Amino acid sequence: MRIRLQMLNAVPSALWTAACLTPVYLFCAHLVPPSLTACFAVCGTVAMVLPRATLARFALSRTRATYESLRVHLVIRVTQDANWLRHLARAPEPRVRRDQEALRNIIRDTWTRERFHVGLFLFCILCSTVALLQLQMAWFLALMLINTVYNVYPMWLQQYLRLRITRCQTRLPR
């Protein structure tokens, strides 16, 4: 069951990645010099190793209400770890661990996922800038839309999850 669930969990990630990064790849392959694409990749990679304190400064909000008004909580329905994937895998309901160690692990995972999307966000912003400078408005708009769907909302989702988990942590004994 667990292997089947892990395989199913990879499907939304693969589909979102293919749908969103294929146009980015095509734009870079045809309209961005390879040396500039490499430079953008380095910038994105550096962004992926930013410390937590730096990332935390760029959080959208410190309240769940802001994220909920932007419907960030709905993103989990179309990404990995969605409830419908567990149902499809016929996996039993997860045993929910609510101890401090489990919550710390989840928070660690949210930072990792946010870093990934921050790096790709920066890469896509740089590509969008090239499109704008080249007056490729259709590409510019497409890249900005892709960046919002594939990077901005997932970054906000990780921030939102940390707010929810932190609330749980304060209720548990240390």
Sequence and secondary structure as in RCSB ss.txt:
>XXXX:A:sequence
MRIRLQMLNAVPSALWTAACLTPVYLFCAHLVPPSLTACFAVCGTVAMVLPRATLARFALSRTRATYESLRVHLV
IRVTQDANWLRHLARAPEPRVRRDQEALRNIIRDTWTRERFHVGLFLFCILCSTVALLQLQMAWFLALMLINTVY
NVYPMWLQQYLRLRITRCQTRLPR
>XXXX:A:secstr
 HHHHHHHHHHHHHHHHHHHHHHHHHHHHHHS HHHHHHHHHHHHHHTT  HHHHHHT S SSHHHHHHTTGGGG
GGGSTT HHHHHHTT        SHHHHHHHHHHHHHHHHHHHHHHHHHHHHHHHHHHTT HHHHHHHHHHHIII
IIHHHHHHHHHHHHHHHHHHHS  
